[in-house]
Amino acid sequence: MSTSFNTPAVSPPRPRLEHAEHDADLAASPPFARGRGSSPYEDFTFEQQYVANTINRLGGYWPPAAAVMRLLEEFGEASLALEGVGDLGEELADIKIISTCLANQFKIGLRQPSTLRAVAAGRAPSLGQLVQNAGRIARIVNYYDGPKAPRPTQQLEHLGSPILDLHRGLQLLAEEHGLDLAVEVARKLEHTLARDGQRFSVTFDPATSDVLAAFAPTIESTACTFARAAKLWGGPRWNADRNVGYNCEITVPYLTRFARAAIAEGLDGFIISPVVRRKPHTVAEVGDVLRETLQSLSTLDPDGNGAPSRVFATPGWQFTYAGQRLFVTVFSDVYSPDHVRHSPRGTYFMLQPEESFSHHGIGGSHKDSDKIKTKVRENFASRGMSYPHDLIASRIEAHLYLLPETGEEPVVWWDPTRDPDQSTLW
């Protein structure tokens, strides 16, 4: 039995990825920053933090594509400075600050793991060689934040690699001209803050979304082994006076950027705070908001056809957006405090790329997968919480998005009639 909204026929869901089962509250760390401890910012340098604090006081980050345009502008000015027109130290500082902002926005630590260590030694590069690194940055950002898609055979590199290469070249060029680049960066940030403190209006960026601050108590309260090190983006705050469709529409640009960047940059999850006029008070009511949200996002999917894709309550189905298979985890204050999905403050939807599980060694191809999952569950058990093992064993992802209250039947959130025999909705 199934229902739909007069949508065209769709192909059966393709097999899911290799992991054997999901742990509901598992968040993953990216390959570029494995070994992170208790914070997603542990591999940030002091300079990165300094840049972040200054930019936040100035109103926030600009969109990544705008940052690439700024890089082009600053390279032009650096070229003039090398010809004696302008202050070379200031222009090199601008280039480093802008590229550091890009790293911060994608939560890329520049503490330089050994495989990417930038050692300031050797001959200084030409400005043209530095522009080559900027071109690599632009190629990646143009895919994440622009209209360009990579060729089928083209594999994008991690954004951290060209940024580190650029920073190494800037350091060498500065030293060749007797400049201390760290001092130049600090001086430019101080000057910019004094000059432009009231110049720019506050801008939104998913890396610094207010939703992340609101979600922080959920991270702190969970027993999940990896939650505190997760690299998360957040959507814009919803307007409770507008419908779900409108709020999804303002979320789409940032979710699209996330879906395109998540695998290469090791982003662990995108947090949506679904604030609606009538606050849900039961799991079933949260399910209604979840259904509307995923249906609206599916309709707005840039890789879709403008019609919502179907939910299959069968093994192998997964919500897909912008070509990325995303596991959805619902946290909410409607759950009791001893529930694995309890959130102290409101309801949140976390959209997590499937590959992030593999980043932390979860999946059939990882020899310690079972040990890791056992450890996660032991952490919850030590707090008097337990996973719904039967639901997990069923391998039906739709049942795991919105967990039932402890001991109750799966929530048929995808069907407004809540018919347990209804396997699809749209």
C-alpha positions in Angstrom: 0.0 0.0 0.0 1.4 3.4 -0.9 0.4 7.0 -1.5 2.0 9.8 -3.5 1.3 13.4 -4.5 0.8 12.5 -8.2 4.6 12.2 -8.6 6.2 10.3 -11.5 7.4 6.8 -11.0 10.7 6.4 -9.3 13.4 3.8 -9.4 13.8 1.5 -6.4 16.2 2.8 -3.8 19.8 1.9 -4.6 21.7 -0.1 -2.0 23.0 1.8 0.8 26.7 2.1 1.7 28.8 -0.5 3.4 28.1 0.3 7.0 26.2 -2.5 8.7 24.0 -0.3 10.9 23.7 3.2 12.2 24.2 4.4 15.7 21.6 7.1 16.2 23.7 9.8 17.9 27.0 9.0 16.2 28.8 12.0 14.8 32.0 11.6 12.8 35.4 13.3 12.4 36.7 14.1 8.9 39.7 12.4 7.4 41.7 15.7 7.3 41.6 16.0 11.1 41.6 12.5 12.5 42.8 12.3 16.0 40.9 15.4 17.1 40.1 15.4 20.7 37.2 17.0 22.5 36.7 20.0 20.1 36.3 20.6 16.4 38.6 23.5 16.8 41.6 21.7 18.3 43.5 21.8 15.1 42.8 25.5 14.5 45.9 27.7 14.9 46.0 30.7 17.2 46.0 32.9 14.1 42.8 31.2 12.8 41.1 31.9 16.1 42.3 35.5 16.0 40.9 35.9 12.5 37.6 34.3 13.5 37.2 36.6 16.5 37.9 39.7 14.5 35.6 38.7 11.6 32.8 37.9 14.0 33.2 41.4 15.6 33.1 42.9 12.0 29.7 41.2 11.2 30.7 37.7 10.1 32.0 35.9 7.1 31.1 36.7 3.5 30.0 33.9 1.1 32.9 31.7 -0.1 32.4 32.8 -3.7 32.7 36.5 -2.5 35.9 35.5 -0.7 37.4 34.2 -4.0 36.6 37.5 -5.7 38.3 39.3 -2.8 41.4 37.1 -3.4 41.5 38.2 -7.0 41.3 41.8 -6.0 44.0 41.4 -3.4 46.3 39.6 -5.8 46.0 42.5 -8.2 46.9 44.9 -5.5 49.9 42.7 -4.4 51.1 42.8 -8.0 51.1 46.6 -7.9 52.8 46.6 -4.5 55.6 44.5 -6.0 56.0 47.2 -8.6 56.3 49.8 -5.9 52.7 51.0 -5.7 51.2 50.2 -2.3 52.1 48.3 0.8 53.2 44.7 0.0 52.9 43.6 3.7 49.3 44.8 3.8 48.4 43.0 0.6 50.0 39.7 1.6 48.2 40.0 4.9 44.9 40.5 3.1 45.5 37.4 1.0 46.3 35.3 4.1 43.3 36.6 6.1 40.8 35.9 3.3 42.1 32.4 2.7 42.1 31.8 6.4 38.5 32.9 6.5 37.7 30.2 3.9 39.5 27.6 6.0 37.5 28.7 9.0 34.2 28.6 7.2 34.7 25.0 6.1 36.2 24.2 9.6 39.6 23.2 8.2 42.3 23.3 10.8 45.6 24.7 9.6 47.7 23.2 12.3 49.2 21.3 9.5 49.3 17.5 10.0 52.6 16.0 8.9 51.3 15.0 5.5 50.5 18.7 4.7 53.1 20.5 6.8 54.0 23.9 5.3 57.7 24.4 6.0 59.0 27.9 5.2 62.2 27.0 3.5 63.6 27.4 0.0 63.1 30.0 -2.6 60.2 32.4 -2.6 57.6 31.7 -5.3 56.6 34.2 -7.9 53.3 35.9 -7.6 52.2 33.8 -10.6 52.9 30.6 -8.6 50.8 32.0 -5.7 48.0 32.7 -8.1 48.1 29.1 -9.2 47.3 28.1 -5.7 44.5 30.7 -5.6 43.1 29.1 -8.8 43.0 25.7 -7.1 41.0 27.3 -4.2 38.7 29.0 -6.7 38.1 25.7 -8.6 36.9 24.0 -5.4 34.8 26.9 -4.1 33.2 27.4 -7.5 31.8 23.8 -7.1 30.8 24.3 -3.5 29.3 27.7 -3.8 28.8 28.3 -7.6 27.4 26.8 -10.7 30.4 24.7 -11.8 30.3 20.9 -11.4 33.4 18.8 -11.6 33.8 16.5 -14.6 32.8 12.8 -13.8 36.5 11.8 -13.8 37.7 14.8 -11.8 38.2 14.4 -8.1 38.3 17.6 -6.1 41.1 18.0 -3.7 40.6 19.0 -0.1 40.4 22.8 0.2 43.0 22.7 3.0 45.7 21.6 0.6 45.8 24.7 -1.7 45.3 27.0 1.3 48.3 25.6 3.1 50.3 25.8 -0.1 49.3 29.4 -0.5 50.2 30.2 3.1 53.6 28.6 2.7 54.3 30.7 -0.4 53.1 33.9 1.2 55.5 33.2 4.1 58.4 32.8 1.8 57.6 35.8 -0.3 57.2 37.9 2.9 60.6 36.8 4.2 62.2 37.6 0.9 61.1 41.2 1.3 62.0 41.4 5.0 58.5 41.2 6.2 57.1 39.3 9.3 53.8 38.0 7.9 52.3 37.2 11.3 52.9 40.8 12.4 51.4 42.1 9.1 48.3 40.0 9.6 47.9 41.1 13.2 48.4 44.8 12.2 45.9 44.5 9.4 43.2 42.9 11.6 43.7 45.6 14.2 43.4 48.3 11.6 40.4 46.8 9.9 38.6 46.4 13.3 39.3 50.1 14.1 38.3 51.3 10.7 35.4 49.0 9.8 33.8 48.1 13.1 30.5 49.6 12.1 30.9 49.4 8.3 29.3 46.0 7.6 25.9 44.6 8.4 25.8 41.2 10.1 25.9 38.4 7.6 24.9 34.8 8.0 27.2 31.8 7.6 26.4 28.2 8.4 29.7 27.7 10.2 28.8 30.3 12.8 25.0 29.9 12.8 23.1 30.8 15.9 21.5 27.4 15.6 24.8 25.8 16.5 24.9 27.7 19.8 21.4 26.6 20.5 22.3 23.0 19.7 25.4 23.0 21.9 23.6 21.8 25.1 22.4 18.7 23.1 26.0 18.0 22.2 27.1 18.5 25.8 24.4 16.3 27.2 24.8 13.3 24.8 26.9 10.3 25.8 28.0 9.9 22.2 31.8 9.3 22.0 32.3 11.6 19.0 29.7 14.4 19.3 32.0 17.0 20.9 34.5 16.8 18.0 31.9 16.9 15.3 32.3 19.6 12.6 28.8 20.9 12.1 27.1 23.6 10.1 23.8 25.1 11.0 20.9 26.5 8.9 19.4 30.0 9.3 16.9 30.5 12.1 13.3 29.7 11.0 10.5 32.2 11.1 7.7 30.7 13.0 5.2 33.0 11.3 6.0 31.5 7.9 5.3 27.9 6.7 7.8 25.0 6.5 8.2 25.5 2.8 9.3 29.1 3.1 11.8 28.2 5.8 13.2 25.3 3.8 13.6 27.7 0.9 15.9 30.0 2.9 17.8 26.9 4.1 18.4 25.5 0.7 21.5 27.6 -0.4 23.4 26.5 2.7 22.3 22.9 2.7 23.3 22.7 -1.0 26.8 24.1 -0.2 27.0 21.6 2.7 26.0 18.6 0.5 28.6 19.5 -2.1 31.4 20.1 0.4 30.7 17.5 3.1 32.7 14.5 1.9 35.8 16.3 0.7 35.9 18.7 3.8 34.9 16.1 6.4 31.8 18.0 7.5 29.8 15.9 9.9 26.3 17.3 10.0 23.9 20.1 9.0 21.7 21.2 11.9 18.1 22.5 11.2 16.1 24.0 14.0 12.5 23.6 12.8 10.7 26.3 14.6 7.0 26.3 13.8 4.0 28.3 15.0 2.5 25.4 16.9 5.3 23.8 18.9 5.2 20.0 18.8 4.5 18.3 22.1 4.6 14.7 21.1 6.8 12.5 19.0 4.0 12.1 16.4 3.8 15.9 16.1 7.6 16.2 15.6 7.1 13.6 12.9 4.6 15.8 11.1 7.3 18.6 11.0 9.9 16.2 9.8 7.7 14.9 7.0 6.9 18.5 5.8 10.6 19.5 6.1 12.0 16.5 4.1 9.2 16.8 1.5 9.9 20.5 1.0 13.7 20.0 0.8 13.2 17.2 -1.7 11.0 19.5 -3.8 13.7 22.2 -3.7 16.6 19.8 -4.4 18.8 21.3 -7.1 19.4 17.8 -8.5 15.7 17.0 -8.5 12.9 17.7 -10.9 10.8 19.9 -8.7 8.7 17.1 -7.3 9.2 15.5 -4.0 10.9 12.1 -4.1 9.4 9.1 -2.2 10.2 7.8 1.2 10.7 4.1 1.2 10.3 2.4 4.6 12.4 -0.5 3.4 16.1 -1.5 3.8 18.4 0.5 1.5 16.4 3.7 1.3 18.1 7.0 2.4 17.1 10.6 2.1 19.1 12.2 -0.7 19.8 15.8 -1.3 22.0 17.4 -4.0 23.4 13.9 -4.8 24.4 13.3 -1.2 22.8 10.4 0.9 22.1 11.9 4.3 21.1 10.1 7.5 18.6 12.1 9.4 18.7 12.2 13.2 15.9 13.9 15.2 16.6 15.3 18.6 13.8 16.8 20.7 12.8 18.0 24.1 9.6 15.9 23.7 11.7 12.9 24.6 12.3 12.1 28.3 15.7 13.0 29.6 16.8 9.4 29.6 16.1 8.9 25.9 19.0 8.7 23.5 17.5 11.4 21.4 16.7 13.8 24.2 17.5 17.5 23.5 17.3 20.0 26.4 16.2 22.9 24.2 13.7 22.3 21.4 13.8 20.1 18.3 16.7 19.7 15.9 17.2 17.7 12.7 20.7 16.7 11.9 21.5 15.7 8.3 24.6 13.5 8.3 26.5 12.2 5.2 26.7 8.5 5.2 30.4 8.6 4.6 31.0 10.3 7.9 30.3 7.0 9.7 33.1 5.4 7.7 35.5 8.3 8.7 35.2 7.0 12.3 35.7 3.4 11.4 32.0 2.4 11.4 31.1 -0.2 8.7 31.6 -3.7 7.4 35.0 -3.0 6.0 36.4 -1.7 9.3 37.8 -4.4 11.5 37.1 -2.5 14.8 33.6 -1.3 13.7 31.8 -3.6 16.2 34.1 -2.5 19.1 33.5 1.2 18.4 29.7 0.7 18.3 29.8 -1.3 21.5 31.7 1.4 23.2 29.2 4.1 22.1 26.3 2.0 23.4 28.2 1.3 26.7 28.6 5.0 27.2 24.8 5.5 26.8 24.1 2.4 29.0 26.3 3.9 31.7 23.8 6.8 31.8 20.7 4.5 31.9 20.0 4.9 28.2 19.7 2.1 25.6 19.4 1.9 21.8 16.3 0.3 20.3 18.3 -2.7 19.0 15.4 -4.3 17.2 14.9 -1.2 15.1 18.6 -0.9 14.3 18.7 -4.6 13.3 15.7 -4.1 10.9 18.0 -1.9 8.7 15.1 0.4 7.8 16.5 3.9 7.9 13.2 5.6 8.0 12.5 4.0 11.3 15.7 5.4 12.8 15.3 9.0 11.8 12.6 9.6 14.4 12.9 7.1 17.2 9.8 6.2 19.2 9.5 6.6 22.9 11.2 3.7 24.7 9.4 0.4 24.2 6.9 1.8 21.6 6.3 0.9 18.0 8.2 2.7 15.1 6.8 6.1 14.3 5.2 6.2 10.8 6.2 9.8 10.4 6.2 9.7 6.6 2.4 9.1 6.4 0.0 11.7 7.8 -2.6 8.9 8.4 0.0 7.0 10.4 -1.0 3.8 8.8 1.7 1.2 9.7 1.2 -0.6 6.4 1.9 2.6 4.5 5.5 2.0 3.1 5.8 5.1 1.0 4.4 8.6 1.1 5.5 10.8 -1.8 
